[in-house]
Amino acid sequence: MKKSSDSFSNSNSHSFTTLFFTFSSYSSLFRSFLFTILFFYSIQMQDPSRPATGYPAPPFHHPNGGQPPPPATAYPYAAPPPYPQPQYYNPNYPHPRPHGSRSFFRAFFATMICLAVVFGVILIITWLVLRPSLPHFTIHTLSVANLSTTSQSISATWHLSFLVRNGNKKMTVTYNALRSSLFFRTNYIAESQLAPFKQETKSETTLNATLSAASAYLDSRVVDELNAEKSHGSVLFDVQVLASTSFRSGSWRFRTRVLKILCRKVPIGVSANSTSGDLVGGDRECQVWT
């Protein structure tokens, strides 16, 4: 049952990573399509029946400043008013064009559907070619020294090492601005800045960190809970790492994202009368997401 759960988790991670890589790379292409659509829309919305603007034609002047002569008639009497002609329906008369916005929205939605299909094809091709995946983080060692508490504070030094594995066959990973933090039951205790590094494809790196707390404030209730766990022989800590990461495959570089690593309830064996202890139970797998 555990194996199937791990497989399902890995599948979700791969799918999410693929979506992230694809849409990060082709967001500029989408913006170009959108600007093109808006450009054609602005042209289409112009009114073709709008009269031309400019200066009016100068009036025609008759010789000697006179008025134009009245129209000549062949009869001495004024002609009767014309008989009103019946209105006949002319099927060949051109109908007015429909409003441009309706055809624009039809074109817009059709373009969106085409873009979705194109992005779906790109998504499948990217996954088949690159097979991208997030790196794996595992706590290999964790120890505490000089652990002491007061009614509302804690002091200690933690040493830990991660095993970081890049399982991608065609993508390198660069880690920048790494920061590791330590918590006890969601209560912050200490943090440390880590050195940046780069991982080649199919490689494993050891990442070391040291976190120190000197009289860090903790609520008295939290201190009591920590001492209660200590009296049972071990204390559970949470370790978190934030890293600005960028993935590269040849000349193809993806947008930089913040990678979040969380290692929950990592046990350190320490007795009630002791101030030091080590990791209990071997390596601890961490959750990784963006």
FENWO-V821445 format. One record per pair of residues at least 4 apart in sequence whose C-alpha atoms are under 7 Angstrom apart, sorted by the first residue. I is the first residue (numbers start at 1). J is the second residue. If there is no record, write none. Layout:
BEGIN
{{I,J} {I,J}}
END
This chain:
BEGIN
{{1,5} {2,6} {3,7} {4,8} {5,9} {6,10} {7,11} {8,12} {9,13} {10,14} {11,15} {12,16} {13,17} {14,18} {14,132} {14,133} {15,19} {16,20} {17,21} {17,132} {17,133} {17,134} {18,22} {18,123} {18,127} {18,132} {19,23} {19,123} {20,24} {21,25} {21,254} {22,26} {22,123} {23,27} {24,254} {24,255} {25,254} {25,255} {26,30} {27,31} {28,32} {29,33} {30,34} {31,35} {32,36} {33,37} {34,38} {35,39} {36,40} {37,41} {37,108} {38,42} {39,43} {40,44} {41,45} {41,104} {42,46} {44,100} {45,100} {45,101} {61,65} {62,66} {62,67} {62,68} {100,104} {101,105} {102,106} {103,107} {104,108} {105,109} {106,110} {107,111} {108,112} {109,113} {110,114} {111,115} {112,116} {113,117} {114,118} {115,119} {116,120} {117,121} {118,122} {119,123} {120,124} {121,125} {122,126} {123,127} {124,128} {125,129} {126,130} {127,131} {127,132} {130,170} {132,168} {133,168} {135,164} {135,165} {135,166} {135,167} {136,164} {136,165} {136,166} {137,162} {137,163} {137,164} {137,165} {137,285} {137,286} {138,162} {138,163} {138,164} {138,283} {138,284} {138,285} {138,286} {139,161} {139,162} {139,163} {139,283} {139,284} {139,285} {140,161} {140,162} {140,163} {140,283} {140,284} {141,160} {141,161} {141,279} {142,159} {142,160} {142,161} {142,278} {142,279} {143,158} {143,159} {143,160} {143,268} {143,277} {143,278} {143,279} {144,156} {144,157} {144,158} {144,159} {144,276} {144,277} {144,278} {145,156} {145,157} {145,158} {145,275} {145,276} {145,277} {146,156} {146,157} {146,275} {146,276} {147,155} {147,156} {147,275} {147,276} {148,154} {148,155} {148,156} {148,275} {149,153} {149,154} {149,155} {150,154} {151,220} {151,223} {152,217} {152,218} {152,219} {152,220} {152,223} {153,215} {153,216} {153,217} {153,218} {154,213} {154,214} {154,215} {154,216} {154,217} {154,218} {155,213} {155,214} {155,215} {155,216} {156,212} {156,213} {156,214} {157,211} {157,212} {157,213} {158,210} {158,211} {158,212} {159,209} {159,210} {159,211} {160,208} {160,209} {160,210} {161,206} {161,207} {161,208} {161,209} {162,206} {162,207} {162,208} {163,204} {163,205} {163,206} {163,207} {164,204} {164,205} {164,206} {165,203} {165,204} {165,205} {166,199} {166,201} {166,202} {166,203} {166,204} {167,201} {167,202} {168,201} {168,202} {169,201} {169,202} {170,201} {170,249} {171,201} {171,247} {171,248} {171,249} {172,199} {172,200} {172,201} {172,247} {172,248} {172,249} {173,198} {173,199} {173,200} {173,245} {173,246} {173,247} {173,248} {174,197} {174,198} {174,199} {174,245} {174,246} {174,247} {175,196} {175,197} {175,198} {175,243} {175,244} {175,245} {175,246} {176,196} {176,197} {176,243} {176,244} {176,245} {177,196} {177,243} {177,244} {178,193} {178,194} {178,195} {178,196} {178,241} {178,242} {178,243} {178,244} {179,192} {179,193} {179,194} {179,241} {179,242} {179,243} {180,191} {180,192} {180,193} {180,240} {180,241} {180,242} {181,190} {181,191} {181,192} {181,239} {181,240} {181,241} {182,188} {182,189} {182,190} {182,191} {182,237} {182,238} {182,239} {182,240} {183,187} {183,188} {183,189} {183,237} {183,238} {183,239} {184,188} {184,237} {184,238} {189,213} {189,216} {190,211} {190,212} {190,213} {191,211} {192,210} {192,211} {194,209} {199,203} {218,222} {218,223} {219,223} {220,224} {221,225} {222,226} {223,227} {224,228} {225,229} {226,230} {226,235} {227,231} {228,232} {229,233} {229,234} {229,235} {230,234} {230,235} {230,270} {230,271} {230,272} {231,271} {231,272} {233,269} {233,270} {233,271} {233,272} {234,267} {234,268} {234,269} {234,270} {234,271} {235,267} {235,268} {235,269} {235,270} {236,265} {236,266} {236,267} {236,268} {237,265} {237,266} {237,267} {238,263} {238,264} {238,265} {238,266} {239,262} {239,263} {239,264} {240,261} {240,262} {240,263} {241,260} {241,261} {241,262} {242,258} {242,259} {242,260} {242,261} {243,258} {243,259} {243,260} {244,256} {244,257} {244,258} {244,259} {245,256} {245,257} {245,258} {245,259} {246,254} {246,255} {246,256} {246,257} {247,253} {247,254} {248,252} {248,253} {248,254} {249,253} {257,290} {258,290} {259,289} {259,290} {260,288} {260,289} {260,290} {261,286} {261,287} {261,288} {261,289} {262,286} {262,287} {262,288} {263,285} {263,286} {263,287} {267,279} {267,280} {268,277} {268,278} {268,279} {268,280} {269,277} {269,278} {269,279} {269,280} {270,274} {270,276} {270,277}}
END
